[in-house]
Amino acid sequence: MSTQLHAIVAGAGVAGLTVALALARYGHRVTVLERADVIEEVGAGLQLSPNATSVYRDLGLLERLLRFALAPETLRVRRARDAAEVMNLQYGPLAELRWGAPHLVIHRADLQRVLLEAAAGNPAITVKTSTSVLGFAASSDGIQVGGRMGPANVRFEGDILIGADGLNSAVRERLGLGEGDRPIYSGRTAWRAVLPAAQAPREALTLETNLWLGPKAHLVHYPLRGGDVVNIVAIVEDSWLGDGGDFWQQQGDIRFIRGRYASWHRQARTLIDAVPEWRRWPLFDRVPTQRWSVDRVVLMGDAAHPLLPFLAQGACMAVEDTATLAKAIATHGKNVNAAIAQYEKIRLPRAAEMRIASRRQGAIYHMSGPLAFARDLVMSRMNRDRLMARLDWIYKYRA
Ligand SMILES: Cc1cc2nc3c(=O)[nH]c(=O)nc-3n(C[C@H](O)[C@H](O)[C@H](O)COP(=O)(O)OP(=O)(O)OC[C@H]3O[C@@H](n4cnc5c(N)ncnc54)[C@H](O)[C@@H]3O)c2cc1C
């Protein structure tokens, strides 16, 4: 009996495209349904840590990603007020030695392009754009997925439906995970920009990840695309929930963000002031649930466990999900529900732990007064080994 499955995936983001490639590698057929008319190469920078790059290495995609990615040599943490260095973690080649795979920064559009090209070159994968998943019905021998393709109703038949349709997942909504199951606003917004190197201050071009800590705000920046651009994320406490739609399209008012960072050290201010246009994102996560599935339907990525981005793990966790599900399906074959149960058993606790750690990290970053003073003192006294060891549970993890 053939154990080849037909998987239907809702969403062609990092999770959807990566799971398609992971399943195709085991010989399964995959149909990816994406609501957008074109899979646009949009976005800003992403940190891809070794727990995720190791998965791409297994998929044979690491070499291609390395063509677009950079590997920062240092993580430099500074105090907002006076640029005093709180911590300087020079991991360089040690990162790969310790964590077994490279720690990269990459433009999301480049990652998306590599994934899309690999999917397009794989005869087992079909990607259908302009197709929204709206509902599903499972039976003992398969799953029917209903949706809309432009004005037409469409239906697909497969063995499993994977909901990789992001924060406001339509698949999740139909799973019935309970009354209170909805995204939770964190009271923070992220302002994102990608600035051409020619317009950026020279200090922002060195091959390092920079983190600035101030009261109720922080700032992250690093070079991308061979140093041609600088990726900037400014995170502030705020009450803006967004006005629906695609966050990549939501512009932020430059006067607001410049004002918010006006009291920061000149070096940080110069970078903020150099940005002509920002995208603004309200940040959400969700309370962990007991399950991400019903019969033959399972969630992954932000649809399953959206995270606040303070440990830079949202996409990395989505990539981990894909490897775990592909391996579980390889173990259980046509017994899709057994594979889903194995996947949930492994992924639910890790996602719950990551959520707590991400929230905690945000609180630490935004401390003020004596708490910030104590934080800086503790950070400045930690040696490299201890600092790296604190990241082992994230970066050494192998899905
Ligand atoms: C400021 C910020 C910084 C971040 N930095 C990092 C970082 O450094 N490292 C990191 O690992 N993560 C980071 N993240 C998190 C990361 O961006 C997300 O976790 C990741 O992109 C989620 O991928 P996904 O594929 O699950 O969802 P998405 O990227 O949201 O993709 C979902 C896809 O599903 C489609 N879709 C939606 N509904 C339907 C439907 N009904 N039918 C069909 N298709 C549908 C959408 O159009 C979309 O293409 C950051 C996030 C933010 C906000």
The ligand as a Gaussian input file, in Angstrom:
#p B3LYP/6-31G(d) Opt

LIG

0 1
 C        8.723000      43.131000      13.990000
 C        8.883000      41.668000      13.775000
 C       10.150000      41.097000      13.709000
 C       10.294000      39.724000      13.537000
 N       11.552000      39.201000      13.514000
 C       11.716000      37.864000      13.427000
 C       13.021000      37.297000      13.391000
 O       14.033000      38.014000      13.423000
 N       13.140000      35.931000      13.335000
 C       12.028000      35.123000      13.312000
 O       12.197000      33.895000      13.274000
 N       10.778000      35.639000      13.298000
 C       10.593000      36.981000      13.355000
 N        9.338000      37.505000      13.314000
 C        8.166000      36.600000      13.240000
 C        7.909000      36.101000      11.825000
 O        7.821000      37.170000      10.909000
 C        6.626000      35.271000      11.788000
 O        6.574000      34.409000      12.898000
 C        6.557000      34.420000      10.524000
 O        6.655000      35.225000       9.394000
 C        5.258000      33.603000      10.500000
 O        5.193000      32.870000       9.301000
 P        3.886000      32.077000       8.907000
 O        4.192000      31.436000       7.608000
 O        3.430000      31.237000      10.039000
 O        2.748000      33.180000       8.725000
 P        2.618000      34.361000       7.648000
 O        3.943000      34.875000       7.246000
 O        1.630000      35.321000       8.227000
 O        1.989000      33.645000       6.368000
 C        0.628000      33.281000       6.308000
 C        0.226000      33.191000       4.831000
 O       -1.101000      32.670000       4.762000
 C       -1.863000      33.439000       3.826000
 N       -3.271000      33.310000       4.215000
 C       -3.914000      33.883000       5.250000
 N       -5.191000      33.455000       5.321000
 C       -5.360000      32.572000       4.304000
 C       -6.459000      31.768000       3.843000
 N       -7.638000      31.789000       4.484000
 N       -6.278000      30.980000       2.770000
 C       -5.087000      30.929000       2.120000
 N       -4.010000      31.671000       2.505000
 C       -4.145000      32.466000       3.584000
 C       -1.300000      34.838000       3.962000
 O       -1.570000      35.625000       2.809000
 C        0.191000      34.539000       4.131000
 O        0.853000      34.425000       2.892000
 C        9.156000      38.891000      13.443000
 C        7.884000      39.449000      13.464000
 C        7.735000      40.830000      13.631000
 C        6.356000      41.414000      13.646000

